[in-house]
């Protein structure tokens, strides 16, 4: 009662003030009275009884008073139509007022009042205002059309107001254009049968008006460009180019709308070369928006998540911008974690993991849970980072923080699914926390792990029995997991699970209310009772592939949401139609220019894992041994079971016998191979002083050479007897030769020619199921060294080729001198038969047609021939020869048909002797001495000093605080050296240098600490660093890639480079001709590659030979054929695998061009080896 009396009193007092008769020439009293009316109206007091007095003030020629009168009318006229009807006459007077502000206010106010009489009175004044001479009136009238369409859409269409709005798009005033665009856009969105379409001509006019519009006007115009469908790619590129400056605007709304338009137009760009720079330009504004307030940050982050799904490379170098700050709100932190996970690759996985571990120690529980779960998702996403992630999760479990432990167990369950049989050694650590698991998801995860590895956990039945005690009280998620785990236990270990299965099946089918659990219980019961084998197949079947992707949207939905960047749709992840009535679905307009191009993300894992986890090795070996042993090891056991392994890991709850207790770790971060500074310092190499981390050194990181293994002095190859050299080899040992695992990289492109004569001598050879492709005829003609008649025999088997290759390698590595002749024979035994008696005539014809002379009475001119071949029905064996053969043949000799059995072996040896240039003996024997004496870098003659590549820029001064490093690699007298030049281009001295190498393919590392003096400003010093191959190994791509860290007073800098393979070639790797030929013909053509070199820098053929020998590419034989000289060379890697490389180098007589044909079992070395030879050939 008191309130209503007070309100009535205020109305009475205000009426008195509005009707006062006091003189008021400037209308100050009326103005004060109207301010009081508006103030009371704003506070919720009913001022409508004053409408007559307020309407009487409409005629006062004071703009401030008119504004307040219009506010009064807007507030009350909708509810009380009599007020609006009384105001119509005043509106009609005001729309004709000479003051444009009053005209605009009158039109604006009439548009707000949805009363029929007011609307009828609005039509004609609105038509005139749309053509008003003042732009302020025109832009106000444009928005009045929009308001009118909300009241009566049909009226707007009938009165042709839409056409008038279209005409305003060509208005000279940008504000008018912006309002007209806004009105048309909104009308189009709200109307079911009106669809706005703008052509590229109008779009260019709209973009021109952007610079003169305010922020809201720019947003309106940019939004209207979403209705432009480019018909040509050039149109889209033009619009994008003109909109790009909007990305630097200070208003976040303008930036987001500009990004939306650009991403829309990018769908019509025809070339990826054009798309890539556009994506790079979108990155900085997005990062800049993250410096705004938390609300803007969140909106930006949600939109970035969408953009990353469509264009994964848009922010690939901006990872650190999304690291969480201590004062970020929780919703911002969670959104940043999603983006961090999307941007994680092999290169930055270590940095991300370090950051996530820090997050996992925060106090915000939701944030910590998300961080722990992100660690697990990285392990699933990037295989090479899985070891480190699992180790981090185990460290977090050791903190004993309950919610951390439970979340870690949940994600480890997913890791087990992704990498089965790899990390089961950590189950004991997990089970130390069984009593603290109180969350359903964590309990279900732990039960799944125990059930999955029930055959490797001796007391798994006891643990599951304890879980079963609370079965009836557990939620459905835990009950389902426990039911399945116990059934798995029974299938794997029937004796251990026979008591638990009936109990859990009875409870699941009779006492549980959940239909899901009851149905699964019936299924298991029926399977176990009717077909146990089918139950095993179903329950232990392969699990579906698990993915680390979080909120992965379907392509159609993603495309629609990207067209709504900056709106609520991008936040809700829902189309506008799902929460806005009558909202239209936005799609890409059809056009010949529509391409939907994208830039593929760099693979999270670039290379397959080369190291093998110890658990995997044990699992595979155990399975293989059980399979080989048949059923002797016990019936019904799983071949992959590790319960009989020697290694055991136990805990207070579990007795686990399985894989080795460690998690095999190797440095997983292999970056791009482009020499120069690394893009992200901490992504590939950690701090110089802590680079040697805790990685496993038990062999998990062993390098797979990809080539021949086991070739040493004794070899142990099938049937190879090395007794004559002081070694005894088993005749039953199996061959270790295999194709390189990376051979798929060197595929049919290497189907090229080699030694044509050898390919004719050697029958077709096949390793495995496939056969090498035939050699192109033109390549045969070009690389042909000499001609022999082809054999008529049957193709050799793979076993024959393997043994032949082994024998050749044996002679190459075991012979003490390239010219020594064994005192006794080298015999072949247990050699698979590949030749039948029907082939003898072919071999006789082969030898009799040889163009080279043989000695009379069948003597061969060969330094390696010491035996003859005997052919029998079981295979080939090499019997001791009764005679020794001289080094050279008599001057007069005739062609002689070899006896049966001696033909193939003697043909090879004779061919070697005849092609060998005896004048090379002195220089050939002198090669090691020349190599040993070849110090002094690259300053000497090219034929008397080893090749040293020109120094390259390893570290640029602009990126290393003024320190510039140039460097190269050399090999002198068997010592590998890294030669560097340190230049100081800063204003302060640089000192205290230290260097460290990351793990690399061949374990290269400094042999001694880096010794470098202080580098004064604007000066330089030269440094030589001896290297050794005693470091930790890790496969790199390419194998010669090196990652290096330099530490000095200027900071720690990281760079990478590649070295020439010639620095890894061993001295004293000379071979004799017979061994070379047998090795060459034993290798098929798919182990061969041809490479052409031009612009040679040789003075003579002797210079060619000497230069190659000086760099450990040893010439076995040399022969001139036609207009070219052929050099037959061999090299051996000074690495643990000792890979061998054989080449025929055909040098034109004009010394301008050469063709290098190389064979090796280690295919990935061939292109690197040929590149090294090329560099040697073209060096000064």
Secondary structure, DSSP 8 states (H G I E B T S, - for coil): -HHHHHHHHHHHHHHHHHT--S--TT-HHHHHHHHHHHHHHHTT---GGGHHHHHGGGGS--HHHHHHHHHHHHHHTTT-HHHHHHHHHHHHHHTT-S-HHHHHHHHHHHHH---HHHHHHHHHHHHHHTT-SSHHHHHHHHHHHHHHHHH-HHHHHHTTHHHHHHHHTT-SSHHHHHHHHHHHHHHHHH-SS----B-HHHHHHHHHGGGGS-HHHHHHHHHHGGGB--SSHHHHHHHHHHHGGGGG-S-HHHHHHHHHHHHHHGGG---HHHHHHHHHHHHHHHHHHTTS-HHHHHHHHHHHHHHHHH-TTTTTT-GGGGS--TTS-HHHHHHHHHHHHHH--TTTHHHHHHHHHHHTTSS-HHHHHHHHHHHHHHHHH-GGGHHHHHHHHHHHHHT--HHHHHHHHHHHHHHHHHSTTTSGGGHHHHHTTGGG--SHHHHHHHHHHHHHTGGGBTTHHHHHHHHHTTGGGS-HHHHHHHHHHHHHHHHH-HHHHHHHHHHHHHIIIII---HHHHHHHHHHHHHHHH-HHHHHHHHT---------SS---HHHHHHHHTTTTSHHHHHTS-GGGTSTT---------TT----------S--S---S--HHHHHHHHHHHHHHHTGGGG-TT--TT--TT-S-EEE-SS-EEE-S-SS------------SEE-SSHHHH---GGG-S-S---SSTT----SS--S-SSS---TTB--GGGT----TT--------TTTTTS-GGG-----HHHHHHS--B-SSS-------HHHHHHH---------S--B-HHHHHHHHHHHHHHHHH-SSTT---SS---B-S------GGGHHHHHHHHHT-SS---GGG----SS--EEEEEETTEEEEEE-SS---SS--SS-------TTTHHHHHHHHHHHHHS-GGGHHHHHHHHHHHHT--SGGGS-TTTS------EEEE-GGGTTTEEEEEEEEEETTEEEEEEEEEE-SSS-B---EEEE--BTT--EESS------B-TTEEEEEEEEEES-S-B---SSTTEEEEEEEETTEEEEEEEE--GGGGB-SS----HHHHHHHHHHS-GGGEEEEEEES---SSHHHHHHHHHHTT-EEEEEEEETTEEEEEEEEEBSSTT--EEEEEEEEETTSSEEEEEEE-S-HHHHHHHHHHHHHHHH--
